[in-house]
Amino acid sequence: MTDPTPETPSPEQLVDGLLRLLHLDPAGTDSFVGHNRQGGTGRMFGGQVIAQALVAAERTVGEDRPVHSLHAYFLRGGDETQDVALHVLRDLDGGSFANRRVVASQADKPILTLVASFHRREEGACHAAAMPDVPPPEDLPSEADLRAAHVDELPADKRAMMLRPRPIEQRPAEPRHWMNPAPQEAKSHTWFRTVAPLPDDPRIHRAVLAYASDMSLLGTSTLPHGLSWIIGNVMGVSLDHALWFHDDFRADEWLLYACDSPWAGRARGFNRGQIFTRDGRHVASVAQEGLIRPVAAKN
């Protein structure tokens, strides 16, 4: 690895930038303001607003009740040049569970609604899915290295976005949809973690996982069809997102994201994900439907 330069942020700077996104400013009773990526000029990443809405909800719930699920709808595309206003509604504070609704808005228009449920820890029956057998992350190239190796094959108008350093490192076990347009099975396996250590606060690790859970998921439904928004032959937009937290984990240690897509049709694709720790614990599950509308590829 080359030494960081002013143009190449260090891993610590990249993670500091991610933590800045997850730090919300108070703006009144149960209201907060979230900020965007410094220098951002385009469409906001969906995982960012999910994570910010989760952080807002958790600010209103005691630490003895960790979040166990969230369900979100993307209403409008977010704009990286504007702050995000987040308002929380306290729907329930029961004996074991709490429930919160969050509306994330820009320019007085909602861009996302999220409902989150929180559960006080208790013991119960236990079983879990087994982790798929895939190569360990040390045996796989990083997504950043793959993009650099294929830079000449990327559309010129997408190269800067594709090559931008990111706070989440990914190591895919299969070729990405933008690397090979040939139809593939609708499954993908990707190791991921932050590029530098995170604080020990478990809420931060849950927020980072919520952020990362929107990566590589929707693309799974395009694999059997030779579609890729990088190639430019599909319009892809996340429509909704559900995430269940099953067990404790650290987002700065390797996690395996195993995704599949059991259905696509009517210009929509449905995707599922399971997230495992390095030692095989099933710690989270994800589901998402998204728009996958075929378009004529730009020459």
Stockholm file with secondary structure:
# STOCKHOLM 1.0

chainA/1-299         MTDPTPETPSPEQLVDGLLRLLHLDPAGTDSFVGHNRQGGTGRMFGGQVIAQALVAAERTVGEDRPVHSLHAYFLRGGDETQDVALHVLRDLDGGSFANRRVVASQADKPILTLVASFHRREEGACHAAAMPDVPPPEDLPSEADLRAAHVDELPADKRAMMLRPRPIEQRPAEPRHWMNPAPQEAKSHTWFRTVAPLPDDPRIHRAVLAYASDMSLLGTSTLPHGLSWIIGNVMGVSLDHALWFHDDFRADEWLLYACDSPWAGRARGFNRGQIFTRDGRHVASVAQEGLIRPVAAKN
#=GR chainA/1-299 SS CCCCBTTBCCHHHHHHHHHHHHCCEECSTTEEEECCCTTCCSBCCHHHHHHHHHHHHHTTSCTTSCEEEEEEEECSCCBTTSCEEEEEEEEEECSSEEEEEEEEEETTEEEEEEEEEEECCCCCCCCCCCCCCCCCGGGSCCHHHHHHHTGGGSCGGGHHHHHSCCSEEEEESSCCTTTCCSCCCSEEEEEEEESSCCCSCHHHHHHHHHHHTTSSSGGGGGGGGTCCTTTTSEEEEEEEEEEEECSCCCTTSCEEEEEEEEEEETTEEEEEEEEEETTCCEEEEEEEEEEEEECCCCC
#=GC SS_cons         CCCCBTTBCCHHHHHHHHHHHHCCEECSTTEEEECCCTTCCSBCCHHHHHHHHHHHHHTTSCTTSCEEEEEEEECSCCBTTSCEEEEEEEEEECSSEEEEEEEEEETTEEEEEEEEEEECCCCCCCCCCCCCCCCCGGGSCCHHHHHHHTGGGSCGGGHHHHHSCCSEEEEESSCCTTTCCSCCCSEEEEEEEESSCCCSCHHHHHHHHHHHTTSSSGGGGGGGGTCCTTTTSEEEEEEEEEEEECSCCCTTSCEEEEEEEEEEETTEEEEEEEEEETTCCEEEEEEEEEEEEECCCCC
//
